[in-house]
Amino acid sequence: MSQQPPLPAQMRAVVIHEYCDGFRHLKSEQRPVPHPVGDQVLVRVAAAPINPSDLLFVQGRYAFRKELPVVPGFEGAGTVVAVGEDLDPDAYIGRRVAAFAADGDGSWAEYMLVTASTCIPVNDQTDDEQAAMRLINPLTAWAILDMARQRGQRAVVQSAAAGSLGQMIYRLGQRWGIEVINVVRREEQRQTLQALGAKHIFDSSEPSFLMDLRERCAALEAVMAFDSVAGALTGQLLRALPPGGEVVVQGGLSGDPIEIEVNQLVYLNKRVSGFWLSTWIRDPERVLVAYRDTQGDLRDVFTTKVHKRHSLQHPVGALSEYAVSMSDGKILFVPDQPSN
């Protein structure tokens, strides 16, 4: 029978006590190590990424708020070190897992408490850092491109194409035989995608952007676009699509309201819809199908570049840097990382 190892009384964690703009309100604090009850497991965190959704959450601009004070971080990976009374310790203790931190405190801590149903086993071919990033972005990429695949689409458009999620969507499209038309906003982002072999790249800052994008959508018969930016770009993507096209909004990196012309909806029969991973993952069977792909034959498609690693001691610097360098790769909180 597996013995639950003794746990320390205190742990280091990133904590917010208020929701406000910027990141200076993030604190690094000592907190009691939580103890699992019922169907909960306690995970010793090896790594936890910063995602765009985390930036929105700590500023109070995400889909929901949690009771304060709270530890942010929506995903992470590590080793199960304790379980609640409803679970068999032999089935969990010592297992490496990736986990969603949906309720209560999140993953930016030395330990995180989650329900067993939100944990997914990690195989030996996936290291802790990649495991920590195997949920939100990979499952989003798989889910939205599978949406296009199920509809028989041969080409799609995506914004924010040079980011970690955008690169995954491009690589997965290559595997599934779906052409991906990539929208960026800086020359260095174009170069990032060219290095991957991407052919269809359009810079939204160029004067001919809309005309060029419309022509490519027509040539490739692209009628779906996936938008992570929102604001004015959503309307531009909709205008570029042929009649009957659809823009699926999955994020709001611009922070601006969506701008859409009425004629696009009424006279050209176009539509705008939304995708939220938190809704999609309510079906555990399709989550497992997608996750098996992220650790199996498609593992290299979902590999994420790590830009930097930070300890839990300096969260303000970590989030501030990520906010202006998303295309450079992920920034991870690594609890064992020495403090600078």
C-alpha positions as CSV (number, residue, x, y, z in Angstrom):
1,M,0.0,0.0,0.0
2,S,1.4,3.4,-1.0
3,Q,2.3,5.6,2.0
4,Q,1.4,9.3,1.7
5,P,4.7,11.1,2.3
6,P,4.9,13.7,5.1
7,L,4.1,17.2,3.8
8,P,5.5,20.5,4.9
9,A,3.3,22.9,6.8
10,Q,3.9,25.9,4.5
11,M,4.5,26.5,0.8
12,R,5.4,29.3,-1.5
13,A,2.6,30.6,-3.8
14,V,1.7,33.6,-6.0
15,V,-1.4,35.3,-4.5
16,I,-3.7,38.1,-5.5
17,H,-5.8,40.0,-2.9
18,E,-7.6,42.2,-5.4
19,Y,-8.5,42.3,-9.1
20,C,-7.1,45.3,-10.9
21,D,-5.2,46.4,-14.0
22,G,-1.5,45.6,-14.4
23,F,0.4,43.0,-12.4
24,R,1.9,44.9,-9.4
25,H,-0.8,43.5,-7.2
26,L,0.6,40.0,-7.5
27,K,2.4,38.8,-4.3
28,S,4.7,35.9,-3.5
29,E,3.7,34.6,-0.1
30,Q,4.0,31.7,2.3
31,R,0.7,29.8,2.7
32,P,-0.4,26.6,4.4
33,V,-0.1,23.5,2.3
34,P,-3.7,22.3,1.6
35,H,-4.9,18.8,2.5
36,P,-7.1,16.8,0.2
37,V,-10.5,15.5,1.2
38,G,-13.0,13.3,-0.6
39,D,-12.0,12.9,-4.3
40,Q,-9.3,15.5,-4.2
41,V,-5.6,15.0,-4.9
42,L,-2.6,17.1,-3.9
43,V,-0.1,17.7,-6.6
44,R,3.5,18.8,-6.0
45,V,3.9,21.2,-8.8
46,A,6.9,20.8,-11.1
47,A,5.9,23.6,-13.6
48,A,3.0,25.9,-14.4
49,P,2.7,28.1,-17.4
50,I,1.4,31.7,-17.8
51,N,-1.3,31.8,-20.4
52,P,-3.3,34.8,-21.9
53,S,-6.3,33.7,-19.9
54,D,-4.2,34.1,-16.7
55,L,-3.4,37.7,-17.6
56,L,-7.1,38.4,-17.9
57,F,-8.0,36.5,-14.7
58,V,-5.6,38.4,-12.4
59,Q,-7.0,41.7,-13.8
60,G,-10.6,40.6,-13.2
61,R,-11.4,40.6,-16.9
62,Y,-11.9,36.8,-17.4
63,A,-15.2,35.0,-17.6
64,F,-15.4,34.6,-13.9
65,R,-13.7,35.7,-10.6
66,K,-12.8,33.5,-7.6
67,E,-13.1,34.4,-4.0
68,L,-10.1,36.4,-2.8
69,P,-7.3,35.9,-1.8
70,V,-6.6,33.3,-4.4
71,V,-3.7,31.6,-6.2
72,P,-3.9,32.1,-10.0
73,G,-2.9,29.6,-12.7
74,F,-5.2,27.5,-14.7
75,E,-3.0,24.5,-15.5
76,G,0.2,22.8,-14.3
77,A,1.9,19.4,-13.9
78,G,3.6,17.5,-11.2
79,T,3.4,14.5,-9.0
80,V,0.5,13.4,-6.8
81,V,1.7,13.3,-3.1
82,A,-1.6,12.9,-1.2
83,V,-5.3,11.9,-1.8
84,G,-8.6,12.3,-0.1
85,E,-10.4,9.6,1.8
86,D,-12.5,8.6,-1.2
87,L,-9.6,7.6,-3.4
88,D,-7.2,4.6,-3.4
89,P,-3.7,5.9,-2.6
90,D,-2.2,3.1,-4.6
91,A,-3.8,4.4,-7.7
92,Y,-2.6,7.9,-7.4
93,I,0.4,8.5,-5.1
94,G,3.6,9.0,-7.1
95,R,1.7,9.4,-10.4
96,R,2.8,12.2,-12.7
97,V,-0.2,14.2,-13.9
98,A,-1.3,17.3,-15.8
99,A,-4.2,19.1,-14.2
100,F,-6.7,21.8,-14.6
101,A,-7.1,24.1,-11.6
102,A,-10.7,25.0,-12.2
103,D,-12.0,25.8,-8.7
104,G,-10.3,27.5,-5.7
105,D,-6.5,28.1,-5.7
106,G,-4.6,27.5,-8.9
107,S,-1.3,26.2,-10.1
108,W,1.2,29.0,-9.3
109,A,2.3,27.4,-6.1
110,E,4.5,24.6,-4.8
111,Y,1.4,22.5,-4.3
112,M,-2.1,22.6,-5.9
113,L,-5.3,20.9,-4.8
114,V,-7.5,19.6,-7.6
115,T,-10.2,17.0,-8.0
116,A,-9.1,13.6,-9.4
117,S,-11.3,14.0,-12.5
118,T,-9.3,17.1,-13.6
119,C,-6.0,15.1,-13.6
120,I,-4.7,13.3,-16.7
121,P,-1.8,10.9,-16.5
122,V,1.5,11.9,-18.1
123,N,3.5,9.3,-20.0
124,D,7.3,8.8,-19.8
125,Q,7.9,10.5,-23.2
126,T,6.6,13.8,-21.9
127,D,8.7,15.8,-19.5
128,D,7.2,17.9,-16.7
129,E,7.5,21.2,-18.5
130,Q,5.8,20.0,-21.6
131,A,3.2,18.2,-19.5
132,A,2.4,21.5,-17.8
133,M,1.5,23.0,-21.2
134,R,-0.4,20.0,-22.6
135,L,-3.9,21.1,-21.6
136,I,-5.2,24.6,-22.5
137,N,-3.4,25.4,-25.8
138,P,-3.1,21.8,-27.2
139,L,-6.8,21.0,-26.4
140,T,-7.9,24.3,-27.8
141,A,-5.9,23.8,-31.0
142,W,-7.2,20.2,-31.4
143,A,-10.8,21.2,-30.6
144,I,-11.2,24.1,-33.0
145,L,-9.3,22.5,-35.9
146,D,-11.4,19.3,-35.3
147,M,-14.5,21.6,-35.7
148,A,-13.2,22.6,-39.2
149,R,-12.3,19.0,-40.0
150,Q,-15.8,17.7,-39.1
151,R,-17.2,20.3,-41.4
152,G,-15.0,19.2,-44.3
153,Q,-13.0,22.5,-44.4
154,R,-9.9,22.4,-46.6
155,A,-8.6,25.8,-45.4
156,V,-9.1,28.0,-42.4
157,V,-7.8,31.5,-41.2
158,Q,-6.3,32.2,-37.8
159,S,-5.2,35.4,-36.1
160,A,-2.4,35.7,-33.5
161,A,-0.8,33.0,-35.7
162,A,2.8,33.4,-34.4
163,G,1.9,32.6,-30.7
164,S,2.2,29.2,-29.1
165,L,-1.4,28.4,-29.9
166,G,-1.2,29.6,-33.4
167,Q,1.9,27.6,-34.1
168,M,0.1,24.5,-32.8
169,I,-2.8,25.1,-35.1
170,Y,-0.5,25.5,-38.1
171,R,1.4,22.3,-37.4
172,L,-1.8,20.4,-36.7
173,G,-3.3,21.7,-40.0
174,Q,-0.3,20.3,-41.8
175,R,-0.9,16.9,-40.3
176,W,-4.6,16.9,-41.0
177,G,-4.3,18.3,-44.5
178,I,-6.0,21.6,-43.7
179,E,-4.3,24.7,-45.1
180,V,-3.9,27.4,-42.5
181,I,-4.0,31.1,-43.5
182,N,-2.0,33.0,-40.9
183,V,-2.6,36.6,-39.7
184,V,0.2,38.4,-37.8
185,R,0.9,42.0,-37.0
186,R,4.7,42.3,-37.1
187,E,7.5,41.3,-39.4
188,E,9.3,39.2,-36.8
189,Q,6.1,37.2,-36.4
190,R,6.0,36.6,-40.1
191,Q,9.6,35.3,-39.9
192,T,8.7,33.0,-37.1
193,L,6.0,31.3,-39.2
194,Q,8.2,31.2,-42.3
195,A,10.8,29.3,-40.3
196,L,8.0,26.7,-39.7
197,G,7.4,26.5,-43.4
198,A,4.1,28.5,-43.5
199,K,3.2,29.8,-46.9
200,H,0.0,31.9,-46.3
201,I,1.0,34.8,-44.0
202,F,-0.6,38.2,-43.9
203,D,0.4,41.2,-41.8
204,S,-2.7,43.1,-40.5
205,S,-0.7,46.3,-40.3
206,E,-0.2,46.5,-44.1
207,P,-2.5,48.7,-46.2
208,S,-3.4,45.9,-48.6
209,F,-4.1,43.4,-45.8
210,L,-7.9,43.1,-46.2
211,M,-7.7,42.8,-50.0
212,D,-4.9,40.3,-50.0
213,L,-6.6,38.2,-47.3
214,R,-9.9,38.2,-49.1
215,E,-8.2,37.0,-52.3
216,R,-6.4,34.1,-50.5
217,C,-9.6,33.0,-48.8
218,A,-11.4,32.9,-52.1
219,A,-8.5,31.0,-53.8
220,L,-8.4,28.4,-51.0
221,E,-12.1,28.3,-50.4
222,A,-11.7,29.2,-46.7
223,V,-15.0,30.0,-45.0
224,M,-13.9,29.7,-41.3
225,A,-11.7,31.9,-39.3
226,F,-10.5,31.5,-35.7
227,D,-9.8,34.7,-33.9
228,S,-7.8,35.2,-30.7
229,V,-7.5,38.9,-30.9
230,A,-11.1,40.4,-31.2
231,G,-11.6,44.2,-31.6
232,A,-11.5,45.5,-35.1
233,L,-9.7,42.4,-36.4
234,T,-12.8,40.3,-36.0
235,G,-14.7,42.5,-38.4
236,Q,-11.8,42.4,-40.9
237,L,-11.7,38.6,-40.8
238,L,-15.4,38.4,-41.4
239,R,-15.2,40.8,-44.3
240,A,-12.4,38.7,-45.9
241,L,-14.5,35.5,-45.8
242,P,-16.9,34.7,-48.7
243,P,-20.7,34.8,-48.1
244,G,-21.8,32.2,-45.5
245,G,-18.4,32.4,-43.7
246,E,-18.0,32.2,-39.9
247,V,-15.5,33.7,-37.5
248,V,-15.1,31.7,-34.3
249,V,-13.8,34.0,-31.5
250,Q,-11.7,32.2,-28.9
251,G,-10.0,35.0,-27.2
252,G,-9.7,38.8,-26.8
253,L,-6.0,39.7,-26.8
254,S,-6.7,43.2,-28.0
255,G,-8.9,43.9,-25.0
256,D,-11.3,45.8,-27.4
257,P,-14.9,45.2,-28.2
258,I,-15.7,43.3,-31.4
259,E,-16.4,45.6,-34.4
260,I,-18.8,44.1,-37.1
261,E,-20.6,45.6,-40.0
262,V,-24.3,44.8,-40.1
263,N,-24.3,44.0,-43.8
264,Q,-21.9,41.2,-43.2
265,L,-24.5,39.4,-41.1
266,V,-27.7,40.3,-42.8
267,Y,-27.0,40.5,-46.5
268,L,-24.0,38.1,-46.8
269,N,-25.2,35.5,-44.3
270,K,-22.0,35.5,-42.3
271,R,-21.9,34.8,-38.6
272,V,-19.7,35.2,-35.5
273,S,-19.7,32.5,-32.8
274,G,-17.5,31.8,-29.7
275,F,-15.4,28.9,-28.4
276,W,-14.5,28.5,-24.7
277,L,-12.4,25.5,-23.7
278,S,-14.1,25.3,-20.3
279,T,-17.4,24.4,-22.1
280,W,-15.7,22.0,-24.5
281,I,-14.0,19.9,-21.8
282,R,-17.3,19.0,-20.1
283,D,-17.3,16.0,-22.4
284,P,-14.6,13.8,-20.8
285,E,-14.6,11.3,-23.7
286,R,-13.5,13.8,-26.3
287,V,-11.0,15.3,-23.9
288,L,-9.3,11.9,-23.5
289,V,-9.3,11.4,-27.3
290,A,-7.6,14.7,-27.8
291,Y,-5.2,14.3,-25.0
292,R,-4.1,10.9,-26.2
293,D,-3.2,12.6,-29.5
294,T,-1.1,15.3,-27.6
295,Q,1.0,12.5,-26.0
296,G,0.9,10.0,-28.9
297,D,1.7,10.3,-32.6
298,L,1.0,14.0,-32.7
299,R,3.2,14.8,-29.7
300,D,5.6,16.9,-31.7
301,V,2.8,19.0,-33.0
302,F,2.0,20.2,-29.5
303,T,5.5,20.8,-28.2
304,T,5.8,24.3,-26.9
305,K,8.9,26.5,-26.9
306,V,9.9,27.6,-23.4
307,H,11.1,31.2,-23.4
308,K,12.0,31.6,-19.7
309,R,11.6,29.9,-16.4
310,H,10.8,31.9,-13.2
311,S,10.7,31.0,-9.5
312,L,7.6,31.9,-7.5
313,Q,9.4,34.7,-5.9
314,H,9.0,37.4,-8.6
315,P,5.6,37.1,-10.3
316,V,5.3,40.7,-11.3
317,G,8.3,40.5,-13.5
318,A,7.3,37.2,-15.0
319,L,3.8,38.3,-16.0
320,S,5.0,41.7,-17.2
321,E,7.5,40.0,-19.5
322,Y,5.1,37.5,-20.9
323,A,2.5,40.2,-21.7
324,V,4.9,41.8,-24.2
325,S,6.7,38.7,-25.5
326,M,4.0,36.0,-26.1
327,S,5.4,35.1,-29.6
328,D,8.8,34.3,-28.0
329,G,7.4,31.2,-26.2
330,K,6.0,30.4,-22.9
331,I,7.1,31.6,-19.5
332,L,6.9,29.0,-16.8
333,F,6.7,29.2,-13.0
334,V,9.1,26.4,-11.8
335,P,8.9,26.1,-8.0
336,D,12.4,24.6,-7.8
337,Q,13.9,27.3,-10.0
338,P,16.5,29.3,-8.0
339,S,15.4,32.8,-7.3
340,N,17.4,35.5,-9.2
